[in-house]
Amino acid sequence: MMKYIALTGATGLLGSYLMRELLTADAPLVVLVRSSRRESARQRIENALHPFEKQLGRPLPRPVVLESDLCKPALGLGAEELLWMRKNVDTMLHNAASLSFVAEPNGEPYRSNIEGTQNVLALCESIGVRRFHHISTAYVCGLREGTIRETEFDCGQEFGNDYEKSKFASEKSVREASFLDSLTIFRPAIIIGDSRTGFTPTFHGFYAPLKILTPLISPETVQPENAAEFGRVLGMKPDDVKNYVPVDWIAEATAYIIRNESLHCSCYHLAPENRTRMDATSRIMAEGVRNYKTGKTINAEHINMEKLFATFLEQMEVYKSYWRCDPVFDMTNTLNAAPHLPPPIVDEPMLRRLVRYAITSNFGWPVSKPVSIPFDAAEYIKTNFKATMSRREKPLIFGLRVTGLGGGDWTVNAVTKKFQSGLPNETAPLMTLNSTTFQRLINKTIPPETNPAEFVSWECGTIEERQTALQIF
């Protein structure tokens, strides 16, 4: 079997982009995802991939999906799933994290960021995974100022909030994991949406002031001269700066380094070419409210500027420690590793796209309905193919990749019709088709005069092997 990368946190902003980058590069991927009250683990992955398919205009491969829970021993995986991972996974990409800035009654962010990381490390040690990629944060530097080097970690720094403190402890855990043969650390700065489209499914950090203020302010009352006052309320000066970096570039650079083993075993800062001044952030957010807000304003007739500032500061309390002047993040390792992927310049047009998307999407509310799956290839295979491997017949093993909604990757025995999750090794024939074509193939709706082989693409395998593989459907 081909060796897989296991990814945690695949349904978050950065996780979904990492998933897209790795799948488009044909990297074998298994995602460890928990279900929610509304959706199964598989449905959450379909929802995360669907916007990318609409944007790209083509179906994407599907990862192997294992339902899991970061805060349970062995991530809550069963014996059969652990055995599959032991045989098929050789790399962990740990991205899942809690973004809570203030400690909560449920134990977050420490529960996910410390206990969760320790659970992931224990899983890796138990199944023999010795290659680890860890998504940390540039803000493990805490309250340090000046230039922060990629080579620096524990400098006795103090921290501004519980998120920074918990992520420092998380990175410390992976650094101290003596069983790892290879450890690569990625430290993003403040993650914002897509640089080209403004898209984001989550609205934390950069978006917090905008999300709080938009319902409170009428567009006609927004005055440019008042915009900077909201930064001052948070204790920031107009020339204070922040490191905003778009998610698409972070994912592209990270995936490139992951796919090139010679670049492993380093620490990489992922930050923008330029830092953004606070007065520019305030002004562009004010412009966005003025230009894009529609709908009602909460108690507009009763809110004067003094009350508005008080309400804003009260609701921003949990984020206040986040809004401070940022240091410079040295990116020597990143620039040397990926010179063809220069750090982005976060200019005002990019920030306007982010603000426009956030306001016009109403900050992701109401929540979109789960994407409909017209035909679920994975469910069809699970229901219709249950044969076991025969010892008496020579097997023909081939890979089946069904792309698009309801798709997945399997290793298939063409003699016994046994399906197993994941692809076989590189020398086995690989049959690739989208879920619509797969449905037509099994329903026998491809015209009889048409050669079914014309509807699929193949890698490796003789004509005879390909014909035998097609016959099982």
Secondary structure, 3 states (H helix, E strand, C coil): CCCEEEEECCCCHHHHHHHHHHHHCCCCEEEEECCCCCCCHHHHHHHHHHHHHHHHCCCCCCCEEEECCCCCHHHHCCHHHHHHHHHHEEEEEECCCCCCCCCCCCCCCHHHHHHHHHHHHHHHHHHCCCEEEEECCHHHHCCCCCEECCCCCCCCCCCCCHHHHHHHHHHHHHHCCCCCCEEEEEEECEEECCCCCCCCCCCCHHHHHHHHHHHHCCHHHCCHHHHHHHHHHCCCCCCCEECEEEHHHHHHHHHHHHCCHHHCCCEEEECCCCCEEHHHHHHHHHHHHHHHCCCCCCCHHHCCHHHHHHHHHHHCHHHHHHCCCCCEECCHHHHHHCCCCCCCCCCHHHHHHHHHHHHHCHHHCCCCCCCCCCCCHHHHHHHHCCCCCCCCCCCCEEEEEEECCCCEEEEEECCCCEEEECCCCCCCCEEEEEHHHHHHHHCCCCCCCCCHHHHCEEECCCHHHHHHHHHCC
